[in-house]
Amino acid sequence: MDTGDNTEKLESRVRSALRIGYPLCIRGGNTKAFYGRIPVGEPVDVRGHTGIVDYEPTELVITARSGTTLNEIEAALAAENQILPFDPPHFGEGATIGGTIACNLSGPRRAQAGAARDFILGCGLINGTGEVLRFGGQVMKNVAGYDVSRLMCGALGTLGVLLEMSLKVLPKPETEETMRLEATPVQALDRMKAWGRRALPVSATCQVNNSLYARLSGTGDAVAAARKQIGGESADQADAFWEALREHRLVELSNALPLWRLSVAPDSPPADLEGNWVYEWNGALRWLSADVPISQLREAAAAAGGHATLFRNSPDRDQVFHPLNGGLTKVHRRLKRAFDPAGIFNPGRMYPDL
Amino acid sequence: MDTPQTYTIERSRLIEGLQAILPAKSVLYEPEDLRPYECDGLSAYRRLPMVVAMPDSVEQVQETMRLCDQLAIPVVARGAGTGLSGGALPHEHGLLLSLARFTEIVEIDPARRTARVQPGVRNLAISQAVDKFGLYYAPDPSSQIACTIGGNVAENSGGVHCLKYGLTVHNIQQLKVVMVDGECLTIGGAGLDAPGYDLLALMTGSEGMLGIIVEVTVRLLPKPERAQVILAAFDNVVKAGTAVGDVIAAGIIPAGLEMMDTLAIRAAEDFVHAGYPTDASAILLCELDGSNAEVSAQIMRVRDILNSAGATEVRTARDEAERLTFWKGRKAAFPAVGRISPDYYCMDGTIPRRRLPEVLEAISDLSRSYDLPVANVFHAGDGNLHPLILYDANKPGELERTEEFGGKILELCVAVGGTITGEHGVGMEKINQMCVQFASTELNQFHAVKDAFDPAGLLNPGKAVPTLHRCAEFGAMHVHRGELPFPDLERF
């Protein structure tokens, strides 16, 4: 008997919540409780729904239940010299794949490889009427029906309880080397822009504390050739650096101040706001640790073609995500109703009325 | 509602309304003017629309949608009409909304590596326009000379390079979409993600069922320093299939990895003289791209892998001209098959790659029992099969037999854990097989998504997602998942 399959138990939790009419707070490793608006509802623990269901390295696909820890998945992949290309942050010991997908969180490799949503191939879920549904599959190309699997990425569990997901994986790069250059944010943005115009194997970038870090990934020869083009010095303990960046353990990011996440046009000039800035994703992702009025951040992000999220240490957890305009709000409400008509899943975790 | 009188009233109201919004030349309603729109790339299905409108501004599209919403007239959007699943097949009581006049490349931003284009811009025209900046747009469906970016978004088109560079959904960052009520929404943004639900993904591949795409911002990639292709011949398809897995197991992601079987090889060779070995049971084309150093290293490794996998011949293109010749054969495979048969029917299933040998065997069994030859062209890297069924539409009953055979191939793909469509879309063509791939609860969820955008069901009605009633008629609900008519296959 497969003891990791908790589908029936989760289904009955959803059904009884529907019957009695109380909301559910879907929870995996509870490592991201800080993220989003304040969770409400009866906790539903999905950690019992666990296990890698299928993993065939030559198919480049892994299928796992939502309560499977990222650690377990990454260890299984590492044994076959493969990786989750979107490089997800864990933000704690027990982080699960379900939570990672629900938050659509991706790490430094994202700018080159893609986000969590780019690697999901299919998923199983329980919708708000208590039905177990499957969308997508385990194949790379699949356009049958609407892309519900990708819609689940970043929906913060407001549209259903994720049961399992199939993800595309990739081979671990043969060689990686990180170069460090001295650069102000303006200089770093210029350099990253120039690198992007040439087909260089840059798999991660970060500007912090007057340094620009660039990780090169590929065959040994390709990395060696790119190193000459990029310049700078080879950085020590590079893996630890990228992990610290991904997990927000850099001193610039780990303090008690509010941490803002700005997702903007990569070439937009640095915003004129005081605080600790860290740049990633060739300039498309910017972290700001500072006590700045919400409206200023939102204006700065919008002016740069993007959006601002109060990621951590929010003084006001009501306004975590960038407000949507009227037309988009209407579509969001209707989609929420399409999946969760009774509004039982993670109500208000993303926006007040979802 | 279907009486001739109501049809006439509906039609004249629509024409009058449209003439108030659009210049007279942009509204077509005479049968001879409607004829060019009667089908898309799937010419077996034909139907005249009631009216054709050809707006050329977003405001005109908004006005047109408001009018149709008010009159409750169905709307079918169409780009170049190259789709292969009948997605742009007109509705007999509906408006065919042509976006062919939206041909402007609005903005190219080389620094951001993006291009903002109107939906009627052809796929290849984007790469040509940004070539001077050393950039290109990665998804390259084989119809790229003609197909439009709006249609690519509606179908989530792929191409031969998607194993490495992804599908349309991975290569766009912003859409402008006119909703059924005429409101224009901007979805996505200038960054790599947007707040809220991933509507960009939901719109991509939605086959004109959720909104009318009126602008697309695509991401561009720097052209690789070098691209090189290897051609390998095999004396049986199983060995070729295994070789594909071996390349990937070695940690190499080729830019393209294509397979063709004997019939496809011979047809292509006769047509374009690509230098293919016509005595081979299968050939693989493996393209590697990247920096000079990377490509050199990988070419050596892939050659070794293919030789060890039992290739009877492994050839690396000597120069760019030969590389293009190798590809020319592959890209011309469909028309090449068109030369050896009066008609052909192109299927589009995806399977887990490891199931290839048994699927090819089952297709060849079906080919015998339906007495119709099949040429197999295969995006081997990502498991996307294009069996081409050869038939003659002038022979009574042959089209029906072909369709039934095609349906069986798709059901076979589902049975081995794959899907009925990898990149061509469901459209009208595969609507019955949707009943095989999805349970009624799942189809209902799709309908609920549709309702969220289009409560009156005016956008491309009858396509992409079947009604449960239709599935009951098709009689497929009872064979859903695991009870399909392939009892000899190992279950997924």
Interface residues (C-beta under 8 A of the other chain):
Chain A: E56 P57 T58 E59 L60 V61 N81 N104 R110 A111 G114 A115 R117 D118 N127 E131 V132 L133 R134 F135 G137 Q138 V139 M140 K141 N142 V143 A144 G145 Y146 D147 V148 R150 L151 C153 G154 A155 L159 L170 P171 K172 E174 K193 G196 R197 R198 A199 L200 P201 G218 T219 G220 D221 A222 A224 A225 A226 S263 V264 A265 P266 D267 S268 W281 A284 L285 A304 G305 G306 H307 T309 F321 H322 L324 G327 L328 V331 H332 R334 L335 R337 A338 F339 M350 Y351
Chain B: P110 A111 R112 R113 F133 G134 L135 E155 N156 G158 C162 L163 G166 L167 V169 H170 M179 E183 C184 L185 I187 G189 A190 G191 L192 D193 A194 P195 G196 Y197 D198 L199 A201 L202 T204 G205 S206 M209 L210 L221 P222 K223 P224 E225 G245 D246 I248 A249 G251 I252 I253 G290 S291 N292 A293 E294 S296 A297 Q298 T350 I351 P352 R353 R354 H379 D382 G383 N384 G417 G418 T419 I420 T421 G422 E423 H424 G425 V426 K430 M434 Q437 F438 A439 T441 E442 Q445 F446 A448 V449 K450 D451 A452 F453 A464 V465
